[in-house]
Amino acid sequence: MTSPSERWAPVHAFLSAHTGMALSVAQRRRLDARLEALGPPGSAEQVVAHLRTEGGAADLARLVGAVAVHTSELFRDDVQLAAFREHVLSPRVQRSKRPLRIWSAGCAAGEEVATLLVLLAQEGADPGSRVLGTDISEPALARARALSFPSDALRRVPEALHTRYFEPRAGRQVLVEALRTQAEFRCHNLMETPYPEADGGFDVIFCRNVLIYFTPEAFQRTVRSLSERLAPGGVLVLSATEPLLQVPPELRLLPCEQAFFYVRVEAPAEPAPPPRRDGRTAPAASPGGSARRWSSTAARGTRWTPAGRGWCPSS
């Protein structure tokens, strides 16, 4: 007799490719249970064909919800956040004369977005600074947009910051209005293009405790895509459990005593062209080559507007 895991193997493969995740045994079991609850859908191949259609979008969202991981809290990994504040955020705020643009990729229910907004306020960042939160799950984003949290999600927040930046409401802790207006949210799957963009690139991108669930191929692909959305000198923040075994050429490691970050270099070094048979050096590639063409086409997505109106479709 065919087991549910064997029966739904093509759906597992499709969801893994769609989300980038290497599905665990527990995730596969939850997925199988959700598939069985959908009713008599036919063969696994028919289910996959259905999920690829516009009419299958709602069912696809339900299945993603069965495997997505949205456990988080404010000020998660406070040691790393302290290093980020000291070595990245504070120097950037002090030397910057404009609003900062920060992206929290895989923001779950908004805990990291709220954390970043509090850190920006602590450092006295330009009030026009914005934090974009994205996630693959619309139900998670619906919770995130309220920036309202159960009290236990704030257990790591220092008491002074808790008192200053949160207010009790209906048994929950809500971020103060002045900071809530600096947040924006949108649904985005890290496996799909276009990626969000900011004019000139993002100053900081957080993608913590997301890539640990990805396949190695999805991990590397996502890091490359995120690094391409950073401004020169912009910083990519991954969790301590997600070190890059191979740092892309456009990034350099910024090691700190108790944390590490990745900084976008001005331009990756071009390899020296090979010598020709006549002993001369071959001409370098034109600066208007494939990389530049890619940035003007495939990278189109949502672009930051400097007037502080947030992200809008790029033309």
C-alpha positions in Angstrom: 0.0 0.0 0.0 1.3 3.4 -1.0 2.0 5.7 2.0 0.8 9.3 2.0 4.4 10.5 1.8 5.0 8.4 -1.4 1.6 9.4 -2.9 2.2 13.1 -2.5 5.9 13.1 -3.4 5.4 15.2 -6.6 3.5 17.8 -4.5 6.4 17.8 -1.9 8.9 18.4 -4.7 6.7 21.2 -6.1 6.3 22.9 -2.7 10.1 22.6 -2.0 10.9 24.3 -5.3 8.2 26.9 -4.8 9.4 27.9 -1.3 13.0 27.0 -1.5 12.7 24.9 1.7 14.2 21.5 2.3 11.0 19.9 3.8 11.5 18.1 7.0 9.6 14.9 7.9 7.3 16.9 10.2 6.6 19.4 7.4 5.9 16.6 5.0 3.4 15.1 7.4 1.6 18.5 7.9 1.5 18.9 4.2 0.1 15.4 3.7 -2.6 16.1 6.3 -3.5 19.4 4.6 -3.7 17.6 1.2 -6.0 15.0 2.5 -8.2 17.7 4.0 -8.6 19.4 0.6 -10.9 16.5 -0.5 -10.6 14.1 -3.4 -8.2 16.0 -5.6 -7.1 13.2 -7.9 -3.5 12.3 -8.5 -0.5 14.2 -7.2 0.3 15.3 -10.7 -3.2 16.7 -11.1 -2.8 18.6 -7.8 0.5 20.1 -9.0 -1.2 21.2 -12.2 -4.0 22.8 -10.2 -1.6 24.6 -7.9 0.2 26.1 -10.9 -3.1 27.8 -12.1 -4.6 31.1 -10.9 -7.6 29.1 -9.6 -5.2 27.1 -7.4 -3.7 30.1 -5.7 -5.8 29.8 -2.5 -5.0 26.1 -2.1 -1.3 26.9 -2.7 -1.4 29.5 0.0 -2.9 26.9 2.4 -0.2 24.4 1.6 2.5 27.0 2.1 1.0 27.8 5.4 1.3 24.1 6.4 5.1 24.2 5.9 6.0 27.8 6.6 7.9 28.5 9.9 6.9 31.7 11.6 8.2 31.4 15.2 9.9 34.6 16.2 10.2 37.3 18.9 11.3 40.9 19.3 15.0 41.5 19.8 15.8 37.9 18.9 19.6 37.2 19.2 20.2 40.3 21.2 24.0 39.7 21.1 24.0 40.0 17.3 21.7 43.0 17.5 24.0 44.8 19.9 26.9 44.2 17.5 24.7 45.4 14.6 23.8 48.6 16.4 27.4 49.3 17.4 29.3 48.4 14.2 26.7 49.0 11.5 23.6 51.1 12.4 25.1 53.7 14.7 28.0 54.7 12.3 25.6 54.7 9.4 23.1 57.0 11.1 25.9 59.4 12.2 27.3 59.8 8.7 24.1 59.6 6.7 22.2 62.7 5.7 19.2 60.9 4.4 16.6 58.4 5.5 17.7 54.8 5.7 16.1 52.0 3.7 16.0 48.6 5.4 14.4 45.4 4.3 13.3 42.5 6.6 13.0 39.5 4.3 10.9 36.7 5.8 9.5 39.0 8.5 6.9 36.5 9.9 4.4 38.4 12.1 6.4 41.6 12.2 8.7 41.0 15.2 11.9 41.9 13.3 10.3 44.9 11.7 9.3 46.3 15.1 12.8 45.6 16.4 14.4 47.5 13.6 12.1 50.4 14.0 12.9 50.6 17.7 16.7 50.5 16.9 16.3 53.2 14.4 14.5 55.4 16.9 17.2 54.7 19.5 19.9 55.9 17.2 18.0 59.0 16.2 17.8 58.0 12.5 16.0 60.3 10.1 12.2 59.9 10.7 11.8 59.4 7.0 13.6 56.1 7.3 11.5 53.1 6.3 11.5 49.3 7.1 10.0 47.0 4.5 8.8 43.6 5.7 8.1 40.8 3.3 6.9 37.3 3.8 5.6 34.4 1.6 2.5 34.1 3.9 -0.4 36.5 3.6 -1.9 35.4 7.0 1.5 36.2 8.6 1.6 39.6 7.0 -2.0 40.3 8.1 -0.7 39.9 11.7 2.5 41.8 10.9 0.7 44.9 9.6 -0.9 45.5 13.0 2.5 45.5 14.7 0.7 44.1 17.8 2.3 41.3 19.8 1.6 39.1 22.8 3.5 40.1 25.9 5.8 37.0 25.8 7.1 38.1 22.4 8.6 41.2 24.1 10.4 39.3 26.9 13.8 40.2 25.4 13.0 43.9 25.0 14.7 46.1 27.6 12.2 47.5 30.0 13.0 51.2 29.1 12.4 50.5 25.4 9.2 48.5 26.2 7.8 51.4 28.2 8.8 54.0 25.6 7.9 52.4 22.3 5.0 50.0 23.2 1.5 50.6 24.6 -0.9 48.0 26.0 -4.1 47.5 24.0 -6.6 44.7 24.4 -4.2 42.4 26.2 -1.4 42.9 23.6 1.6 45.2 23.2 1.3 47.6 20.2 4.2 49.6 18.7 3.6 53.3 19.0 2.0 55.1 16.1 5.0 57.2 15.2 7.0 54.1 14.5 4.2 52.1 12.9 4.0 54.7 10.1 7.6 53.9 9.1 6.8 50.3 8.3 5.5 48.8 5.1 4.6 45.2 4.2 4.1 43.2 1.1 3.9 39.6 0.1 7.0 38.3 -1.6 8.4 34.8 -2.2 12.2 34.7 -2.2 12.1 32.1 -4.9 10.4 34.5 -7.3 11.3 37.6 -9.2 11.0 40.5 -9.2 12.6 41.3 -5.9 11.8 44.6 -4.0 14.2 47.4 -4.9 15.2 50.7 -3.5 16.6 53.6 -5.5 20.3 53.3 -5.0 19.8 50.0 -3.2 18.9 49.1 0.4 21.2 50.2 3.2 20.5 47.0 5.2 18.8 43.7 4.4 17.9 41.4 7.3 17.2 37.7 6.4 17.6 35.9 9.6 16.5 32.4 10.5 15.0 31.9 7.0 17.8 30.4 4.9 18.4 27.6 7.5 15.2 26.0 6.1 16.3 26.3 2.5 18.0 23.8 0.2 21.7 24.6 -0.5 20.8 25.7 -4.0 18.0 28.0 -2.8 20.3 29.3 -0.1 23.0 30.5 -2.5 20.6 31.8 -5.0 18.8 33.9 -2.4 22.0 35.3 -1.0 23.1 36.4 -4.5 19.7 38.0 -5.2 19.7 39.8 -1.8 23.2 41.1 -2.3 22.3 42.5 -5.7 19.6 44.7 -3.9 22.1 46.3 -1.5 23.5 49.7 -2.1 27.3 49.9 -2.3 28.4 49.6 1.3 25.1 48.1 2.2 25.0 45.3 4.8 23.4 41.9 4.6 22.5 40.4 8.0 22.0 36.7 8.4 21.6 34.7 11.6 24.5 33.2 13.4 23.3 29.8 12.2 23.5 30.8 8.6 27.2 31.5 7.8 28.2 31.7 4.2 30.6 28.9 3.3 31.2 30.7 0.0 31.0 34.5 0.1 29.9 35.9 -3.2 32.4 38.2 -4.9 30.1 41.2 -4.4 30.2 40.8 -0.7 33.0 41.0 1.9 32.9 39.7 5.4 32.7 42.2 8.3 33.7 40.2 11.4 32.9 41.6 14.8 33.8 40.1 18.2 30.5 38.3 18.7 28.8 38.5 15.3 29.5 38.8 11.5 27.9 40.7 8.7 28.4 41.0 4.9 29.1 44.3 3.2 28.4 45.0 -0.5 31.6 46.1 -2.2 31.6 49.0 -4.7 32.2 46.6 -7.5 33.5 43.0 -7.6 37.0 42.7 -9.0 37.0 41.8 -12.7 39.3 38.8 -13.5 42.3 39.7 -15.7 41.6 38.9 -19.3 43.7 36.0 -20.6 46.7 36.8 -22.9 46.2 36.4 -26.6 48.4 34.2 -28.7 50.3 37.3 -30.0 51.2 38.1 -26.4 48.9 41.1 -26.0 46.1 41.3 -23.5 42.5 40.7 -24.7 40.3 43.8 -24.3 38.2 43.9 -21.1 34.4 43.3 -21.4 32.3 46.3 -22.2 30.7 48.0 -19.1 27.4 47.8 -20.9 27.5 44.0 -21.1 25.3 41.4 -19.7 25.3 42.4 -16.1 24.1 45.9 -16.9 21.4 44.6 -19.2 20.3 42.3 -16.4 19.9 45.1 -14.0 17.7 47.0 -16.4 15.4 44.1 -17.1 15.2 41.2 -14.7 15.8 43.3 -11.7 12.7 45.4 -12.3 10.3 45.1 -9.4 9.3 47.5 -6.7 11.4 50.6 -6.2 11.9 52.9 -3.3 10.7 56.4 -3.8 12.9 59.0 -2.1 10.0 61.1 -1.1 9.3 58.6 1.6 6.1 57.2 0.0 7.5 53.7 0.2 7.8 51.0 -2.5 6.0 51.4 -5.8 6.2 49.4 -9.1 9.2 50.4 -11.1 8.7 51.6 -14.7 
